[in-house]
Amino acid sequence: MSRLQGSGTISMNDIRNQFGASGSPDMAEYYRGGVNASRVHSYGSGHNTTVPTSGTIDMADFYNTHRGWHLVCGQVNFGSTISNWGYSNGSVIPAIGSINPTNYRGATILGMYRVRTTFKGTQHSQVIYMQGALPRNWFNRYTDGSFTLYTANASWNRDFSRNRTSWIWGSNYVSSTAPYSNGAVISPETPQ
């Protein structure tokens, strides 16, 4: 999902579509970093800073805002056959890149990275690891740059012994290890 527009009319529906919704419209639901901090983040530098944390909130405060992550691409190589691009906090593979915020809906992001394997032919995959034993539809899509991946198409696994859940998309869905955009989005609300 792209940012909201930078001028003109923004509707409550635009805000709800971008940041999610629960029940009837209430602007207080969209304070930055407030009770619903999982919705309007102030991640990175210069992101969503026009949205107030309290007090008066206006539609125009949401110009150029978006729900997503600021990713800095990282890379680590295992021998000459496997390369990873994106983010890992070191608990799944060695630490690479950075991400802000480091959690989503209360779960720590353990890894969000693309893998290129060149053993017996080049294969690509997209991997997301979250802390906790989470349901498959805990989020339903991942969007980054020009492509969107749906959890319905992912290989999903709960690892109770390590208290983590993984979603992995294979080469049928991911064709490259293109750099991450500043604003990758995991979306729980949008129907597939």
N, C-alpha and C positions, 0 to 999 in steps of 0.2 A: 504494500500500500504506500502510495506516495504521500508527501506532506499535504496538509490543507493549503488552500490558496493563500497568496500574500496580499490580496486586496479583494474588494467587492463584498458580497453578502455571504456570510457563513451562517448556516442554520443549525439548530439544535440537533437535527438529524445527521448533519455532517460530522458534528462532534461525537455523537453517539456511535456512528459508523467507524470513526477513526480510533476512538479510545474505549469502546465497549459501553454497555449500559446495563442497568439493573432497575427494573420497575419504571415508575413515571419519571419524566425529566426533572432533574434537580441540578442546577449549576454547581452547587457545593460539592457534588460528587466528583467534580473535575479539578479541585485544587491540586496544584503541583506538589507532589510529595506528601499529601495529606492522608486521610483514612484510606483512600483508594490509591496509594502511591504506586501500586502495580499498574495503574492506568496512565497517569501523566508523570513521567519521569523527568528529572533534570539531569540526565546522564550526559557525560562528556562536557565539552566547553561550548556554551552558546546554544544549547538545545532546550527548547520549551521554556526559556527564562521569562518570556512575556506573560506566562500563566501565573497568577498570584498564588501564594501558599495560604492566604486567608483574606478576609475582607471582601471588597467589591470585585466581582468577576464579570467580564463582559465578553460578548462573542468575538470582538476584535482582538482580544487577548490571545486567540487561537490561530491568528495568521501564522503560516509557515510552521506550525507545530506538527509533530507526528509521534506515533507510538512505535518505539523500536529500540534498537541497540546501537551504540557506537562501537564498532569493531576495528581493531587494528590488526592487520594480517600478520601472522607469524608463520614460521616454517621450521620443521625439524625433520631430519632424514634418518631413517634406520637403514644402514648400509646403503645400497644403491637402488633398492626396489620399492620402498614406501616413502612417500612424502606427504606431509600434512600442512594445510593452510587454514588459519583461523585462530581459534582460542582453545586452550586447555589449562585448567588450574593445576595440573600436575598429578591429579589422582587417577586419571584414565591413561594418558600418555604423558611424556615429559611436558612441562609447562611451555606454552607458546602463546604469542600474541597477547592481547588484552581485550577486555569487554567491560562495558559500563552501562547499566548496573550489573552486578554479579549474581543477581537472583531474579527469578520470575515467579510471580504469584506465591512467594514464600519459599520456593525451592532454589537451592544453590545451583547455578549452571556449572557443571563439571567440565563440559566440553561442547563446543559447537564449531566443527571444522570439516573441511573437505579433504578426502584422501585420494591420492593417486598411487595405484599399485602397478608396477611394470613387470612383475614376475608372471611369466606365461601370458603375455599380452597386456596392453594398457587398460586398466579398469578405473573408474571413478566412483566415489560414493560420498554422500553427505551424512554426517553423524551428529546427533544431538544427545548428550547425556545430562540427565538431571538427578539431583539427590532425592531419594525417596522412592517408595514403591507406588508409582503413579499410574492411573488408568490410561489406556491407549489414547482416548479422546480428551485428555487433560489439556492439550492444545490441539487444534485441528489443521493448522497450516503454518508453514515456514516460507517467508518471502524474502528474497535477497536479490537485488539487482533486477535482472530480466526474467527470473524464473520463480515459480511457486511450487512447493512440494506439500502434498497432503499426507497426514498421518495414516489415512486409510491405505495408502500405498507403501508405507514404511514397514520394515521388519521391526517389530516391537518386542522388547524383552524387559521383564522386571527381574532384577537380580537382588533377591532378598538378603543374601549373605553380605553383599556390599552396600545395601541400602541405596540402590540407584536404578534408574530406568533409562533405556536407550531406544532411540528411533533411528533407523539406518535405511537410507535409500541407496539402491545400487545404480549401476551404470545405465539401466534403462531410463532413469530419471535425471541423472546428472552426467553431463558430457564433458565437463572440464573442471579445472581448479582455478577459475577466474577469481581475481581479487574480490574480497567482500566489500560491500558498500557500507557507508556510514548511515545505518538505519535499517539493519536487518530486522524483520518483524516476525514474532511468533503470535499467532492470533487464536484466541479461544472462542470468540463469539460468532465468527462468520460461518454460516452453514456451508458445507461442501456441496 
